Amino acid sequence: MSKLRILYVASEINPFLQTSEVANFVRALPQAMQEKGMEIRILVPRFGLINERKNRLHEVVRLSGINISVGEEEKPLIIKVASIPNAKLQVYFIDNEDYFQRKSVFFDKQNKFYADNDERAIFFCKGVLETVKKLGWAPDVVHCNDWMTSLIPLYLKTTYKNEPLFKETKSVFAIYNNGFSHKFGDDLFEKIKMVDIDDKLLAPLKSKDYEGFLKLGMEYADVVVKGEDISESLTTMIQESSKDKQFEINSEEKDQLFESYYNIYTDLAG
């Protein structure tokens, strides 16, 4: 039996960037799965807070150079890579001068939410899938973490479903307490759309806000999991939206936690 291939997608990972619990989780779980015999890839944005020299990031020229469309615009995709110290894991970074050079993540120095965070998420999600295509690496499961990755399950079930690499790919969508109050503009749907994606498919996102992104991710993911300390209102929304897709993971023991995810992946891959 060939190794299961798991792709992890998140907005942050230790030791390169940490703003929430996601960074620690995405650092620990892939290594645990690798130690259980799975083949791993990790993709995150190259936010400007990440020190390239200190972390020894370097551009992967053979993967860079394609353009990613966001609405009417096309932006060049740059791929960088670095190794996690003391682990046999590499991290690929999605970069673009317009979206990821600023020295902050989702909020500016005045704590104002960036109005183009929707475009940054779209670019990131499309960039992830295009990078995997260039790698020629077919993931059995894509584990998407937090709202910024929520478009990937949609794209896998629509535009990319006919790509040979993604034909059998399943997705897991993990939700955390990293909300925001911003509401995106009326052009959000037009930016997200691809040839075979219309307003009807984007209906879960009609509120154009944080909860809308979560609902979209839950709608198209094969399994939904929630991180620790999720608020009561968010828990209710998850229960209402994901129904039979929700997988409860309640374990403070790391070994049990890792075993739960191992079981999710192997079940999904059949």
PyMOL commands that set and color helices and strands:
alter all, ss='L'
color gray80, all
select helices_A, chain A and resi 21-35+52-55+97-100+117-135+147-149+151-157+164-166+188-192+203-205+210-220+232-245+254-269
alter helices_A, ss='H'
color red, helices_A
select strands_A, chain A and resi 5-9+39-45+58-59+67-70+73-76+78-83+90-95+141-145+170-175+223-226
alter strands_A, ss='S'
color yellow, strands_A
deselect
rebuild
show_as cartoon
